[in-house]
């Protein structure tokens, strides 16, 4: 835990937090400082610090109960405490849990919410507020810190820390099984398993998750895993970096759109796409306008056949920027690996290979007895490649024009 407080201190966090404690960090309505009871009484907002409870979680629950099951908000400042020991349950899809004062809030129990909002992360502040940081305490070993428990929910403007080194049996930072949940302006790191885990519990219950401005960093397995949930949208400005397996792992996530984001230094393929026969598969994925760099294995790997049937075909890759970086093992992995898949379009990409640690191939299509007809080009290839630009399957892969530098 001390490592996290030291890091935040070096970033100047406590300077902003101290200002908040003095009344200058929170601005609500026309008045600076901590929200007053008079202001909260003018609508459907409740201030958690005004309600009884042994800890912050209990006070939040009491404030939620006072809303009577209808729409409204619960506002959290540090006068309510900073330690969540009681599980938080927001039981209505129209209710918002809003942290209105920046600071470090410790979690020994999880939160189930519809809408969760903070005041920013990573030095980004709104109306003078310090960022809100939720940290899993040592030994809590929670299955999740936050669960988005309602359709059309949202989680935004918060830094969440999984603290995996001190929670060996924990799982994910955020999870949802609900439709159309929006994740925005988040910094999520050090989950023991996945930073965000989207998984349906009934057929396609988690369809249409959306991500914007989300940084997923140093999580134990995938930064983002989407499973049995179609049409996820990575809308842009996202960073998937230094995760223990993949930046994004799509499993039966057909129709995924991945736009304008960055994949870097992930241990296994930065973007890994697969599926299961008899389920939705991961077909018709679009990967457009992204940068892939310094991943330790492939930048993108598609497993198109699971041994029983095709599970990922007809995907579009391009235009994107790929660059190998010095941390790779030379001539060991491809930038894009298409394994037992077909009908994909790979076009308009730029592949830059480092001289000392080159990609094996920029694009490799490998078929173990399955049909594999893909459409490639034009693409640009810069620098030396360990074995060549393209590994085609003779007679099965159609090549269009390429550009070599």
Long-range contacts (C-beta under 8 A, 24 or more apart in sequence): 1-135, 1-137, 1-138, 1-163, 1-166, 4-104, 4-135, 4-161, 4-163, 5-104, 8-104, 8-133, 11-122, 11-123, 12-123, 13-123, 13-130, 13-131, 13-133, 16-102, 16-125, 16-129, 16-130, 16-131, 17-102, 17-103, 17-104, 17-130, 19-128, 19-130, 20-78, 20-101, 20-102, 20-103, 20-129, 20-130, 21-78, 21-103, 24-128, 25-101, 25-102, 25-128, 25-129, 25-130, 26-77, 26-100, 26-101, 26-102, 26-129, 27-127, 27-128, 27-129, 28-75, 28-100, 34-77, 34-79, 34-101, 35-75, 35-77, 35-100, 40-75, 43-72, 44-70, 44-71, 44-72, 44-73, 45-72, 45-73, 45-74, 45-75, 46-72, 46-73, 46-74, 46-75, 47-74, 47-75, 47-77, 47-80, 48-74, 48-75, 48-76, 48-77, 48-80, 49-76, 49-77, 49-79, 49-80, 49-81, 53-86, 54-85, 54-86, 55-81, 55-83, 55-84, 55-85, 55-86, 56-80, 56-81, 56-82, 56-83, 56-84, 56-85, 56-105, 57-84, 57-85, 57-86, 57-87, 57-88, 57-109, 57-111, 58-85, 58-86, 60-84, 60-88, 60-97, 61-86, 61-88, 61-89, 64-89, 64-90, 64-91, 64-95, 64-97, 67-92, 67-95, 70-94, 71-95, 72-96, 73-97, 73-98, 74-98, 75-99, 75-100, 76-100, 76-101, 76-105, 77-101, 78-103, 82-106, 83-108, 84-108, 84-109, 84-111, 85-109, 87-111, 87-112, 88-112, 88-113, 90-114, 90-149, 93-150, 93-151, 93-152, 93-153, 99-132, 99-158, 100-129, 101-129, 101-130, 101-132, 102-129, 102-130, 102-131, 102-132, 103-130, 103-132, 103-133, 104-133, 104-135, 105-132, 105-133, 105-134, 105-135, 106-135, 106-137, 107-134, 107-135, 107-136, 107-137, 107-140, 107-142, 107-145, 108-136, 108-137, 108-140, 108-142, 109-140, 109-142, 110-142, 110-143, 110-144, 110-145, 110-146, 110-147, 111-145, 111-146, 111-147, 112-147, 112-149, 113-146, 113-147, 113-148, 113-149, 113-153, 113-155, 114-148, 114-149, 114-150, 114-153, 114-154, 115-153, 115-154, 115-155, 116-146, 116-148, 116-154, 116-155, 116-156, 116-158, 117-154, 117-155, 117-156, 117-157, 117-158, 118-156, 118-157, 118-158, 118-159, 119-157, 120-157, 120-185, 121-157, 121-158, 121-159, 121-185, 121-186, 121-187, 122-159, 122-187, 122-215, 124-185, 126-157, 131-158, 131-159, 132-157, 132-158, 132-159, 133-158, 133-159, 133-160, 133-161, 134-158, 134-159, 134-160, 134-161, 135-160, 135-161, 135-163, 136-161, 136-162, 136-163, 136-167, 136-170, 137-163, 137-166, 138-163, 138-166, 138-167, 139-166, 139-167, 140-167, 140-170, 141-167, 141-168, 141-169, 141-170, 142-167, 142-170, 142-171, 143-170, 143-171, 143-172, 143-175, 144-171, 144-172, 144-173, 144-174, 144-175, 144-197, 145-172, 145-173, 145-174, 146-173, 146-174, 146-175, 147-174, 147-175, 147-176, 148-174, 148-175, 148-176, 148-178, 148-181, 149-176, 149-178, 150-178, 151-178, 151-179, 151-180, 151-181, 152-178, 152-179, 152-180, 152-181, 152-182, 153-178, 153-181, 153-182, 154-181, 154-182, 154-183, 154-184, 155-181, 155-182, 155-183, 155-184, 155-186, 156-182, 156-183, 156-184, 156-185, 156-186, 157-184, 157-185, 157-186, 158-186, 158-187, 159-186, 159-187, 159-188, 160-186, 160-187, 160-188, 160-189, 161-189, 161-190, 162-188, 162-189, 162-190, 162-191, 162-192, 162-195, 162-219, 162-220, 163-190, 164-190, 164-191, 164-192, 164-219, 164-220, 165-190, 167-192, 168-192, 171-197, 172-196, 172-197, 173-219, 175-199, 176-206, 176-209, 177-201, 177-202, 177-205, 177-206, 178-205, 178-206, 179-205, 179-206, 179-207, 179-208, 180-207, 180-208, 180-209, 180-210, 181-206, 181-209, 181-210, 182-209, 182-210, 182-212, 183-209, 183-210, 183-211, 183-212, 183-214, 184-211, 184-212, 184-213, 184-214, 185-212, 185-213, 185-214, 186-213, 186-214, 186-215, 187-215, 187-217, 188-214, 188-215, 188-216, 188-217, 188-219, 188-223, 189-215, 189-216, 189-217, 189-218, 189-219, 190-217, 190-218, 190-219, 190-220, 191-219, 191-220, 191-221, 192-220, 193-219, 193-220, 193-221, 193-222, 194-219, 194-220, 194-221, 194-222, 194-223, 194-224, 194-225, 195-219, 195-222, 195-223, 195-224, 195-243, 196-223, 196-224, 196-225, 197-225, 197-227, 198-224, 198-225, 198-226, 198-227, 198-229, 198-232, 199-225, 199-226, 199-227, 199-228, 199-229, 200-227, 200-228, 200-229, 203-228, 204-228, 204-229, 204-230, 204-280, 205-229, 207-231, 208-232, 208-233, 209-233, 210-235, 211-235, 211-238, 212-236, 212-237, 212-238, 213-237, 213-238, 214-238, 214-239, 215-239, 215-241, 216-240, 216-241, 216-243, 216-247, 217-241, 217-242, 217-243, 218-242, 218-243, 218-244, 219-243, 219-244, 220-244, 221-245, 221-246, 221-249, 222-246, 222-247, 222-248, 222-249, 223-247, 223-248, 223-266, 224-248, 224-249, 225-249, 225-251, 226-250, 226-251, 226-253, 226-256, 227-251, 227-252, 227-253, 228-252, 228-253, 228-279, 228-280, 229-253, 230-254, 230-255, 230-256, 230-280, 231-255, 231-256, 231-257, 232-256, 232-257, 233-257, 233-259, 234-258, 234-259, 234-261, 235-259, 235-260, 236-260, 236-261, 236-289, 237-261, 238-262, 239-264, 240-264, 240-266, 240-270, 241-265, 241-266, 242-266, 243-267, 245-272, 246-270, 246-271, 246-272, 247-271, 247-295, 248-272, 250-274, 250-282, 250-285, 251-275, 251-276, 251-282, 252-276, 252-279, 252-280, 252-281, 252-282, 252-311, 253-280, 253-282, 253-285, 254-280, 254-281, 254-282, 254-283, 254-284, 254-285, 255-283, 255-284, 255-285, 256-282, 256-285, 256-286, 257-285, 257-286, 257-288, 258-285, 258-286, 258-287, 258-288, 258-290, 259-286, 259-288, 259-289, 259-290, 260-288, 260-289, 260-290, 261-290, 261-291, 262-290, 262-291, 262-292, 262-293, 263-290, 263-291, 263-292, 263-293, 263-295, 263-299, 264-291, 264-292, 264-293, 264-294, 264-295, 265-294, 265-295, 265-296, 265-327, 266-295, 266-296, 266-297, 267-296, 267-297, 268-296, 268-297, 269-295, 269-297, 269-298, 269-299, 269-300, 269-301, 269-337, 270-295, 270-298, 270-299, 270-300, 271-299, 271-300, 271-301, 272-301, 272-303, 273-300, 273-301, 273-302, 273-303, 273-312, 273-315, 274-302, 274-303, 274-306, 274-311, 274-312, 275-303, 275-306, 275-311, 275-312, 276-306, 276-311, 277-306, 277-308, 277-309, 277-311, 278-308, 278-309, 279-311, 281-310, 281-311, 281-312, 282-311, 282-312, 283-310, 283-311, 283-312, 283-313, 283-314, 283-315, 284-314, 284-315, 284-316, 285-312, 285-315, 285-316, 286-315, 286-316, 287-315, 287-316, 287-317, 287-318, 287-320, 288-316, 288-318, 288-319, 288-320, 289-319, 289-320, 290-320, 290-321, 291-320, 291-321, 291-322, 291-323, 292-320, 292-321, 292-322, 292-323, 292-335, 293-321, 293-322, 293-323, 293-324, 293-325, 294-323, 294-324, 294-325, 294-326, 294-327, 294-328, 295-325, 295-328, 296-327, 296-328, 296-329, 296-333, 297-333, 298-333, 298-334, 298-335, 298-336, 298-337, 299-335, 299-336, 300-335, 300-336, 300-337, 301-336, 301-337, 301-339, 302-337, 302-338, 302-339, 302-341, 302-344, 303-339, 303-340, 303-341, 304-338, 304-339, 304-340, 304-341, 304-342, 304-370, 304-372, 305-339, 305-340, 305-341, 305-370, 310-341, 310-342, 310-370, 312-341, 313-341, 313-342, 313-343, 313-344, 314-342, 314-343, 314-344, 315-341, 315-344, 315-345, 316-344, 316-345, 317-344, 317-345, 317-346, 317-347, 317-349, 318-345, 318-346, 318-347, 318-348, 318-349, 318-379, 319-347, 319-348, 319-349, 319-350, 320-348, 320-349, 320-350, 321-349, 321-350, 321-352, 322-349, 322-350, 322-351, 322-352, 322-362, 323-351, 323-352, 323-353, 323-354, 324-352, 324-353, 324-354, 324-357, 324-358, 324-359, 324-383, 325-354, 325-357, 326-354, 326-356, 326-357, 327-357, 328-354, 328-357, 328-359, 329-357, 330-356, 330-357, 330-358, 330-386, 331-358, 331-359, 331-360, 331-386, 331-387, 332-360, 332-386, 333-359, 333-360, 334-359, 334-360, 334-361, 334-362, 334-363, 334-364, 334-391, 335-359, 335-361, 335-362, 335-363, 336-362, 336-363, 336-364, 337-364, 337-366, 338-363, 338-364, 338-365, 338-366, 338-372, 338-374, 339-366, 340-366, 340-367, 340-368, 340-370, 340-372, 341-365, 341-372, 341-374, 342-370, 342-371, 342-372, 342-373, 342-374, 343-373, 343-374, 344-374, 344-375, 345-374, 345-375, 345-376, 346-374, 346-375, 346-376, 346-377, 346-379, 347-375, 347-376, 347-377, 347-378, 347-379, 347-400, 348-378, 348-379, 349-379, 349-380, 350-379, 350-380, 350-382, 351-379, 351-380, 351-381, 351-382, 351-385, 351-389, 352-382, 352-383, 353-381, 353-382, 353-383, 353-384, 353-385, 353-386, 354-383, 355-383, 355-384, 358-383, 358-384, 358-385, 358-386, 359-385, 359-386, 360-385, 360-386, 360-387, 361-385, 361-386, 361-387, 361-388, 361-389, 361-390, 361-391, 362-389, 362-390, 363-389, 363-390, 363-391, 364-390, 364-391, 365-391, 365-392, 365-393, 365-397, 366-391, 366-393, 367-393, 367-396, 371-396, 372-396, 372-397, 373-397, 373-398, 374-398, 375-400, 376-400, 376-402, 377-401, 377-402, 378-402, 378-403, 379-403, 380-404, 380-405, 381-405
